Amino acid sequence: MHPPASAHRPFAARSLDWLRENLFSTPANALITLLTLALLLWAGSSFVSWAVLHAVWGRADVATCNALFGQGACWAVIADKWRHMLFGIYPQGEQWRSALAVVIFCAIIVLSAMRAFWHVWRLLALWLSGSLLCAWLLAGGFALTPVPTALWGGLPITLMLAVFGTLFAFPLGILLALGRRSALPIVRAASIVYIELVRGVPLITVLFMASIMFALFLPEGVSFDKLLRAQVAIVLFNAAYIAEIVRAGLQALPRGQYEAADALGLGYWQTQLLVILPQALKITIPAQVNSFIDNFKDTSLVIIVSIFDFLYAVRQAVISDLDWRHYFVEGYLFAMAVYWLFCYAMSHYSQWLEKHLSRDHRL
């Protein structure tokens, strides 16, 4: 098979053709392109001048930043406050444990994304051992100084709430989606009531109920850890949204898939686990990842129940210091960069996963 004739043309000629067809095909498109480029050039040059060219880098005192206040960014605030931003109020002498827990947690996520670990027992062993190790590092005990959960904060809290909030919500959401399509009236009604009730209220309300109101209904002397209550609330909240995503995937499958499974003599659970769910979950990957990203960002709402997540730790690290409080914009930009890094990694991996699982489009 010979390559198309356009492939033999010079790169410059092909580039001009692409620009003419996509950006300057009509006078209106050309005008929009020029205006957009002008806006980007103006905004980009101003930002680069403030954030890079006239910025204060590395460790510097407040006087140096004040001398350039309004002209350049003061990244020295990140160099001075990064420990508080990443680990919150966790004891400073023990913050190496939080750092190691974050590294282990990220390693677990990366290994789970690799095809070599796509086996039930491997994933179970990886997550169980890694989670116990992180819990030991953060909580202490067994040769480590105990640290109560009230002192946990920063990036470890955000990762834990987001990852476990999705990990445990996913199977619950699948069960709710199946329950909503069940032929049993009681199961279907209970699933519908739960999904519609949870999706009809904001996450702040669920966190408030789980952390404050739920304790009022417990017997006297019985209580649960505040962090655990917030984690359960996030799991229950995310499960309702995941259920609707999975239900959309189930409805998108043709009836012939169910009929083929019946012809093979498969039972209900065999049909769901071997035929229906693998296809439904594959076609809903973009929506699932969007839900995961929303969950990761929504963990910042746990401050409503006095849990110091990463975003609040960044804010407090800057605002609480009178010398540096004028440079809160740099702190928020640092937080934005960290959130973007994790969200971009999830989005990029979902694109690879979607392409990898699209076997029906391969030759």
PLY file of the C-alpha trace (Angstrom):
ply
format ascii 1.0
element vertex 363
property float x
property float y
property float z
element edge 362
property int vertex1
property int vertex2
end_header
0.00 0.00 0.00
1.50 3.32 -1.11
1.34 6.41 1.11
-0.94 9.23 -0.09
0.56 11.78 -2.46
0.20 14.52 0.18
2.74 12.70 2.36
5.48 13.47 -0.20
4.84 17.23 -0.02
7.14 19.41 2.11
6.15 19.90 5.71
5.81 23.68 5.26
3.34 23.21 2.39
1.25 20.74 4.38
1.26 23.10 7.35
0.01 25.98 5.20
-2.76 23.77 3.83
-3.83 22.81 7.36
-3.90 26.45 8.46
-5.89 27.46 5.40
-8.46 24.66 5.86
-8.90 24.88 9.64
-8.18 28.46 10.72
-8.51 30.70 7.67
-11.12 28.91 5.55
-13.47 31.92 5.52
-13.09 35.64 6.29
-15.12 35.16 9.49
-12.92 32.26 10.64
-9.80 34.26 9.83
-11.06 37.20 11.90
-11.92 34.95 14.86
-8.51 33.27 14.61
-6.65 36.60 14.59
-8.67 38.01 17.51
-8.12 34.82 19.53
-4.39 34.85 18.84
-4.19 38.51 19.82
-6.04 37.86 23.09
-3.85 34.85 23.90
-0.71 36.79 23.09
-1.74 39.69 25.31
-2.83 37.52 28.25
0.08 35.10 27.84
2.73 37.79 27.68
1.31 39.53 30.77
1.20 36.29 32.72
4.71 35.23 31.68
6.04 38.65 32.64
4.39 38.44 36.07
4.93 34.74 36.79
8.39 34.20 35.28
10.36 37.23 34.18
9.79 39.51 37.18
9.09 36.80 39.75
11.01 36.07 42.95
12.24 32.47 42.88
13.69 30.23 45.56
14.09 31.21 49.18
13.85 34.94 49.78
12.68 37.19 52.57
9.42 39.09 52.57
11.19 42.42 51.92
12.41 41.19 48.55
8.88 40.23 47.53
7.41 43.46 48.85
9.82 45.45 46.71
8.29 43.85 43.60
4.72 43.65 44.87
2.32 43.97 41.94
5.07 43.56 39.35
6.10 39.94 39.76
5.02 36.77 41.52
6.51 35.83 44.87
7.20 32.11 44.56
9.32 32.39 47.68
6.12 31.89 49.67
5.91 28.35 48.24
9.52 27.65 49.19
8.84 28.90 52.71
5.42 27.29 53.29
5.46 24.12 51.21
5.56 21.76 54.19
2.48 23.34 55.74
0.74 23.40 52.34
1.31 19.72 51.65
0.85 18.25 55.12
-1.28 20.75 57.02
-1.06 20.61 60.81
0.57 17.19 60.90
3.44 17.35 63.45
6.43 18.85 61.66
8.92 16.37 63.05
6.81 13.49 61.70
5.97 14.94 58.29
8.33 12.50 56.61
5.66 9.91 57.35
3.02 11.92 55.48
5.40 12.39 52.55
6.14 8.67 52.42
2.44 7.86 52.64
1.73 10.11 49.65
4.52 8.44 47.65
3.19 4.97 48.50
-0.37 5.99 47.71
0.62 7.38 44.32
2.69 4.25 43.62
-0.35 2.08 44.34
-2.44 4.08 41.88
0.24 3.92 39.17
0.76 0.17 39.62
-2.99 -0.44 39.53
-3.12 1.30 36.16
-0.57 -1.10 34.68
-1.87 -4.11 32.77
0.44 -6.47 34.67
-1.62 -5.86 37.84
-5.03 -6.35 36.22
-5.83 -9.40 38.28
-8.24 -9.57 41.19
-5.84 -11.08 43.70
-2.90 -8.90 42.67
-4.98 -5.74 42.97
-6.43 -6.89 46.28
-3.00 -7.66 47.71
-1.58 -4.37 46.40
-4.34 -2.18 47.82
-4.65 -4.04 51.10
-0.92 -4.01 51.87
-0.43 -0.46 50.62
-3.43 0.92 52.52
-2.37 -0.73 55.76
1.17 0.62 55.34
-0.13 4.16 54.73
-2.48 3.91 57.71
0.41 2.79 59.92
2.59 5.65 58.73
-0.09 8.29 59.29
-1.63 6.96 62.52
1.55 5.68 64.14
1.93 2.90 66.66
4.36 -0.01 66.51
7.57 2.06 66.91
6.02 5.25 65.51
4.60 8.12 67.54
0.78 8.00 67.46
-0.84 10.90 65.63
-4.65 11.34 65.96
-6.70 11.85 62.81
-7.58 15.35 64.00
-3.99 16.34 63.10
-4.06 14.77 59.66
-4.32 17.21 56.78
-3.07 18.42 53.46
-2.48 16.29 50.38
-2.69 12.88 52.15
-6.24 13.66 53.29
-7.30 14.80 49.82
-5.87 11.68 48.17
-7.37 9.35 50.74
-10.86 10.85 50.60
-10.88 10.99 46.79
-9.42 7.55 46.06
-11.29 5.56 48.69
-14.39 7.64 48.03
-14.32 6.34 44.47
-12.98 2.86 45.19
-15.79 1.91 47.58
-18.47 3.88 45.76
-17.88 2.08 42.47
-19.22 -1.39 43.42
-22.05 0.20 45.39
-22.96 2.31 42.36
-23.01 -0.79 40.13
-25.36 -2.56 42.55
-27.64 0.49 42.64
-27.70 0.65 38.83
-28.62 -3.03 38.63
-31.18 -2.54 41.38
-32.82 0.32 39.52
-33.30 -1.97 36.51
-34.34 -4.95 38.62
-37.63 -6.77 38.02
-38.22 -6.91 41.79
-40.43 -3.93 42.73
-39.02 -3.48 46.25
-35.39 -3.55 45.08
-36.14 -1.19 42.20
-38.08 1.25 44.39
-35.40 1.30 47.11
-32.66 1.95 44.53
-34.63 4.75 42.87
-35.42 6.44 46.19
-31.79 6.31 47.30
-30.38 7.59 43.99
-32.87 10.42 43.60
-32.64 11.45 47.25
-28.82 11.64 47.30
-28.55 13.31 43.88
-31.09 15.90 44.97
-28.97 17.35 47.78
-25.49 18.98 47.72
-22.44 17.18 49.09
-22.14 19.73 51.91
-25.51 18.58 53.24
-24.45 14.93 53.21
-21.17 15.77 54.96
-23.02 17.79 57.58
-25.51 14.99 58.23
-22.78 12.33 58.45
-20.45 14.34 60.68
-22.86 16.18 62.98
-26.45 14.98 62.76
-25.59 11.27 62.52
-23.86 11.40 65.89
-27.12 12.55 67.52
-28.83 9.27 66.57
-26.12 7.03 68.02
-26.41 5.52 71.51
-24.71 7.43 74.29
-21.00 6.67 74.46
-20.84 5.38 70.87
-19.03 7.51 68.32
-17.13 7.19 65.05
-14.04 9.01 63.94
-14.84 12.30 62.19
-12.63 11.45 59.23
-14.32 8.07 58.84
-17.75 9.70 58.88
-16.70 12.10 56.13
-15.28 9.22 54.09
-18.54 7.26 54.36
-20.52 10.34 53.33
-18.38 10.80 50.21
-18.74 7.11 49.33
-22.54 7.20 49.65
-22.77 10.44 47.69
-20.57 9.29 44.81
-22.33 5.94 44.58
-25.57 7.62 43.47
-23.83 9.42 40.58
-21.87 6.34 39.53
-25.14 4.38 39.52
-26.65 6.72 36.93
-23.51 6.54 34.77
-23.56 2.75 34.83
-27.31 2.69 34.16
-26.74 4.80 31.04
-24.22 2.22 29.86
-26.64 -0.63 30.55
-29.39 1.08 28.57
-27.04 1.69 25.64
-26.48 -2.03 25.06
-28.71 -3.72 22.47
-31.24 -6.29 23.60
-29.42 -8.93 21.56
-26.65 -9.10 24.17
-29.12 -10.31 26.79
-30.72 -12.73 24.35
-27.33 -14.17 23.42
-26.50 -14.70 27.09
-29.86 -16.43 27.61
-29.19 -18.66 24.60
-25.91 -19.75 26.20
-27.76 -20.69 29.38
-26.09 -18.06 31.55
-27.75 -17.03 34.81
-28.45 -13.45 35.88
-25.15 -12.79 37.61
-23.14 -14.63 34.96
-24.82 -12.52 32.29
-24.11 -9.29 34.14
-20.51 -10.08 35.11
-19.37 -11.75 31.89
-21.41 -10.08 29.15
-23.26 -6.90 30.14
-21.15 -5.02 32.68
-17.81 -5.25 30.80
-19.41 -3.60 27.77
-21.41 -1.06 29.78
-18.41 0.03 31.81
-16.25 0.37 28.70
-18.61 2.72 26.90
-19.04 4.88 30.01
-15.32 5.43 30.67
-15.41 9.18 29.81
-18.36 9.78 32.14
-16.78 7.71 34.90
-13.51 9.64 34.72
-15.44 12.90 34.77
-17.12 11.70 37.96
-13.74 10.72 39.46
-12.30 14.15 38.67
-15.31 15.87 40.25
-14.88 13.69 43.32
-11.21 14.62 43.60
-12.00 18.33 43.49
-15.07 18.08 45.74
-12.95 16.82 48.62
-12.18 20.47 49.32
-15.69 20.72 50.81
-14.73 18.63 53.85
-13.54 21.82 55.53
-17.22 22.33 56.42
-16.76 19.54 58.99
-13.33 20.77 60.16
-11.18 18.39 58.14
-8.13 20.20 56.77
-7.73 19.08 53.17
-5.00 20.20 50.76
-6.71 23.37 49.53
-7.48 24.59 53.04
-3.94 23.78 54.16
-2.59 25.94 51.32
-4.91 28.77 52.30
-4.05 28.59 55.99
-0.31 28.35 55.33
-0.39 31.77 53.64
-3.27 33.61 55.31
-2.25 32.73 58.87
1.17 34.39 58.43
0.89 38.19 58.50
4.15 38.58 56.57
3.11 36.39 53.64
-0.68 36.81 53.58
-0.54 39.27 50.65
0.77 36.47 48.40
-2.23 34.17 48.62
-2.59 34.21 44.80
0.69 32.34 44.45
-0.54 29.81 47.01
-3.75 29.21 45.11
-1.83 28.88 41.85
0.33 26.22 43.49
-2.80 24.37 44.64
-4.28 24.71 41.16
-1.14 23.19 39.63
-1.31 20.19 41.96
-5.01 19.62 41.27
-4.43 20.00 37.54
-1.58 17.48 37.60
-3.73 14.75 39.16
-6.79 15.56 37.04
-4.76 15.63 33.82
-3.18 12.28 34.69
-6.65 10.75 35.21
-7.95 12.22 31.96
-4.90 11.10 29.96
-5.06 7.59 31.40
-8.76 7.31 30.60
-8.02 8.12 26.95
-5.38 5.38 26.85
-7.71 2.93 28.62
-10.57 3.69 26.26
-8.33 3.15 23.24
-6.83 -0.02 24.72
-10.24 -1.57 25.40
-11.69 -0.70 21.97
-10.88 -4.10 20.54
-13.96 -4.15 18.35
-12.49 -1.36 16.21
-9.16 -3.10 15.58
-8.29 -4.98 12.42
0 1
1 2
2 3
3 4
4 5
5 6
6 7
7 8
8 9
9 10
10 11
11 12
12 13
13 14
14 15
15 16
16 17
17 18
18 19
19 20
20 21
21 22
22 23
23 24
24 25
25 26
26 27
27 28
28 29
29 30
30 31
31 32
32 33
33 34
34 35
35 36
36 37
37 38
38 39
39 40
40 41
41 42
42 43
43 44
44 45
45 46
46 47
47 48
48 49
49 50
50 51
51 52
52 53
53 54
54 55
55 56
56 57
57 58
58 59
59 60
60 61
61 62
62 63
63 64
64 65
65 66
66 67
67 68
68 69
69 70
70 71
71 72
72 73
73 74
74 75
75 76
76 77
77 78
78 79
79 80
80 81
81 82
82 83
83 84
84 85
85 86
86 87
87 88
88 89
89 90
90 91
91 92
92 93
93 94
94 95
95 96
96 97
97 98
98 99
99 100
100 101
101 102
102 103
103 104
104 105
105 106
106 107
107 108
108 109
109 110
110 111
111 112
112 113
113 114
114 115
115 116
116 117
117 118
118 119
119 120
120 121
121 122
122 123
123 124
124 125
125 126
126 127
127 128
128 129
129 130
130 131
131 132
132 133
133 134
134 135
135 136
136 137
137 138
138 139
139 140
140 141
141 142
142 143
143 144
144 145
145 146
146 147
147 148
148 149
149 150
150 151
151 152
152 153
153 154
154 155
155 156
156 157
157 158
158 159
159 160
160 161
161 162
162 163
163 164
164 165
165 166
166 167
167 168
168 169
169 170
170 171
171 172
172 173
173 174
174 175
175 176
176 177
177 178
178 179
179 180
180 181
181 182
182 183
183 184
184 185
185 186
186 187
187 188
188 189
189 190
190 191
191 192
192 193
193 194
194 195
195 196
196 197
197 198
198 199
199 200
200 201
201 202
202 203
203 204
204 205
205 206
206 207
207 208
208 209
209 210
210 211
211 212
212 213
213 214
214 215
215 216
216 217
217 218
218 219
219 220
220 221
221 222
222 223
223 224
224 225
225 226
226 227
227 228
228 229
229 230
230 231
231 232
232 233
233 234
234 235
235 236
236 237
237 238
238 239
239 240
240 241
241 242
242 243
243 244
244 245
245 246
246 247
247 248
248 249
249 250
250 251
251 252
252 253
253 254
254 255
255 256
256 257
257 258
258 259
259 260
260 261
261 262
262 263
263 264
264 265
265 266
266 267
267 268
268 269
269 270
270 271
271 272
272 273
273 274
274 275
275 276
276 277
277 278
278 279
279 280
280 281
281 282
282 283
283 284
284 285
285 286
286 287
287 288
288 289
289 290
290 291
291 292
292 293
293 294
294 295
295 296
296 297
297 298
298 299
299 300
300 301
301 302
302 303
303 304
304 305
305 306
306 307
307 308
308 309
309 310
310 311
311 312
312 313
313 314
314 315
315 316
316 317
317 318
318 319
319 320
320 321
321 322
322 323
323 324
324 325
325 326
326 327
327 328
328 329
329 330
330 331
331 332
332 333
333 334
334 335
335 336
336 337
337 338
338 339
339 340
340 341
341 342
342 343
343 344
344 345
345 346
346 347
347 348
348 349
349 350
350 351
351 352
352 353
353 354
354 355
355 356
356 357
357 358
358 359
359 360
360 361
361 362
